[in-house]
Amino acid sequence: MQAIEAAEVVVLAAPSHALRQLLWEIKPALQAEAIVVSAAKGIEIETGKRISEIGSEVFPAHAFVCLSGPSFAHEVVANHPTAVVAASANQQASETIQTTYSSDTFRVYTNDDVIGTEFGGSVKNVMAIAAGMVAGLGYGSNSMAALVTRGLAEMSRLARHEGAKLETLMGLAGLGDLVLTCTGSLSRNRFVGEQLGKGRKLTEIAGEMNEVAEGVKTTLAVERLANRIGVDMPITHEVHAVLYEGKPASEAVTELMTRPLRAEHN
């Protein structure tokens, strides 16, 4: 708490399912002018709320910035050129984070679309599990390209329904993060999908991991949210079936490929 009391910027990087409790715990220690930055990527299962919505409930007076985009921490630390987004309704706050964290190898862009940035960062983890399943089943580049492209359409459909901008979903926090997480070897969510594609059980996979794969819990949250608001998300539905209903990954992929034929942009 001492570190928080002295901080002008507080960065939240805890798993999303633990974030609400964490926010209540740190609230008394926050400086009145402190900027709260979320690097968490998830949606609250019980409420379907994004991290910024939870933050506005717990401390509405503080400026909130969502930091998201294609960035494996290992490569950031190794000074690989990386570009991310700082999104906030408070332009001054997002610009402060931009100048604070930008460097020769870490470039921060700003935008005001918190909704799109948060949905992009969250739902791409569900798509990464699906991408891992495709890889684990032994399918190649054709299959992966189809999954990523349809995953982007699905992710955008949900985000735009909730008020996001299309440009955000086509940018770093949307397409950029989706491509990285679906294809990168460092992706924890893709790893979970790969193991599921090879026929392993989720409990066994999770027991061997030292880090959290956000997409597992996010799948449950997105499935519930999509059902509640009536947004069609077939990839999410099949990932949910594999994770929580014991459906084999091979059957899930077959189900997606044998859906009724339709126009691409409907």
N, C-alpha and C positions, 0 to 999 in steps of 0.2 A: 504493500500500500504506500510506502514511503516514496517509491519511484513514481507512482501515479500522482501523488500529491504535488510533486515538483514538475510534472510533465505538461508541456504546452500541446503536445500531440500524443494521443494514446492509440496504439495500434492493437486491434483485436484479431487474433489468429487462432482462436479456439474452435473446435468442431461446432458446427451450427446448432446441434441438438443441446449443447451445454451453454449456449451463449446467453440466453435470457437470465439464467441464474447468475452467471458471471457479471452481467451488466448491473444487476441489483447489488452485487457484492462490492463493485468498485465505485458505484455512484457516490457514496459519501466522500470519497477521496478525490474526486475530479475537481480541478480548478474551474471556476466559472466560465473562463474563456477557452478552455481546452477543446481542441478539435478531436473528434472521435473518428478513427479510420478503421474500416472493416476490411480485412483480407479473407474473411470467412466466406465460403461458397456453399450455401445451402438454403433450405426453406424449412420453417418450423412445421413439424408433422401435424401437431394438434390443431394449428390455426391456419396453416397455409401462408403465413406471413413471411415476408422477406426480412433480412437482417435490419435494414433501415427502418422498417415499420416497427419492429421490436424496439429498436433504439429510440424512436420518437415517443414510444409509450413510456420507456423507463426514464429518459432524460430529454424531454422535448426542447429544452433551452440550448442544447449544445449543437454546434454545426457537425454534420455527419458527412463523411466521404467514403465512397465505395472504391476500393483499389482492386482492379481486376484486369485480366488479360493473359496472354500466353506466356507463362513464366514458371518454368521448373526452378525451384530454389537452388538446386545443385548447380545449375548453369549460371544463375544470377551471381552466386558466390564466386564462380570461376571467371566472372567478368565477360561472359558471352553477351554480345549485343542483344538487348531485350527492350521491348516496347509494351507499355501497359496503359491503362486508363484510370484516371481519378475522376469519379463522377459524383456530383453533388448539386443540390438545389441552391447551395450557397457558393456563388462563383468565387468569392474571395477565399473561401476555405479550400476549394479544389485547386486554385492557383498557388496557395500556400504549400499544399502537399506536392504540387508539381515542382516548385522550386526547391523544396526541401529534399526531395528524393531523386531528382534527376542528376545524372552524372554522364561521363563520357560513354559509358556502356549501358546505362539504364535510362531510357527515355520515357517520360510520363506525359501523356496527352490528357486534356480535360474535356469533359462534356457535362451536360446537365440532365442526362437521361439515366437516373438512378435505377428506374424500373428495368429498362433494357439491359443495363450493365449487370444487375443482380440476377436476372433470369438467365442471361447468357452464361454467367459464371456458375450457376447452379445446375441448370438442365443439361449442360454439356457433359457433366459427370455421368448422367444417366446414359447418354449416347455413347460415352466412352466404354461403359460396361457392355453395351450392345456391340460396339466395335471389337472389343476383346473377345466376345463370344464368336464373332465372325472369324477372327484370326485363330482362335482355339479350335474351331471346327475344321481348320485347314483351307479355308477359302482365300482367294487371292485379291488382287488389286481391283478387279471389276466390282467384287462384292463390297469391298471397303469404300470405294468411291460412291457407290449407291447408298450405303448406310450413312456416310457423312452428309451427303447431299440431302437425303430425305430427313436426316436428323436435324439439319439446319432448318428445313421447312417446318418441321414439327416444333422445334424450339421457338421459332419466330411466330408461329401461329398462337402459341400460348402467351408469349411476351406482348405481342401487339394487341391481343384481346384485353390485356391488363393495362394498356396505355403506353407501351414502349414505342420507340422510334425504329423504323426499319433500318436506318443508317447505322444504328448501334449494333444491330444483329449482324450486319454485314462487315462490321469493323473488328477491332482487336478483342473486345470483350465478348463478341459473338463468334463469328466465323474463325477468327484467329485462335481463340482459346479452344474451340471445338476441334479444329484440325490438330492442334498440338496434343490435346488429351486423348484423342482417338487414335493417333498414330505414333506418339512418342513412347519410347521404351521405358521412360521413367514414370509413366502414368500409373498410379496405384489402382485407379478405377478400371483402366484397360487390363491390368494384370488380373483383377478379380474376374473380369469377363472371360479372359483367356482360360483361366482355370475352370470356370463353369462350362466353357465350350469343350473342355477336355473330359467333362463328366464328373468333376469333383463337386462336393457339397459346400455350400456357403459357410457353414459352421467350421468345417475343416480348414477352409481357406483363411477365414478371419482369425482363427486360432494361431496361424503361423505368421501373421502380419504384426509389425511393431508400430505401424502408422494407420491412421484412419482413412478408409476409402469413402469419402463423403457421398458418393453416388448411391451407396446401398440404402442409406436412410432417406436421401433425397428422392429416390425412386418412389418410396412409399408416400412422401409428401406431395410429389408432383402428380402421382396417380389419383390421389384423393382430391387435389385441387382441380385437376382436369375434369374429373367426373362431376364435381360440384358445379362447375361453371359451364360444362357442356362443350369442351374443346376436344376434338379428336386427336389422340396421341397414340397411334398404334405401336410405335417402337417402345415407348414407355410402358404400355400395357403388357407387352410381351416380356420385357425385362422384369417387370413386377411379377409376372407369372413364374418366371424362372427363379427369382430370388425368394418369393414368399409363398408360392403354391407348389413348388417341387416340379415344375414343368421342365423337361429336358431342353437344353439350348437348341438342339437340332430341330425339335418340334416347333420352337418359337420362331426360328428362321423360316421354316417351311410355312408357318402360318402367315408370316409377313409377305412372302412371295406369292401366296395363293389367295390374297385378299381380292375382292371384286375389282376388276379393271376400271380405271377412271382417267380423267384428264389430269395432266401434271399440276396445273395451277388452280384447280378448283379447291 
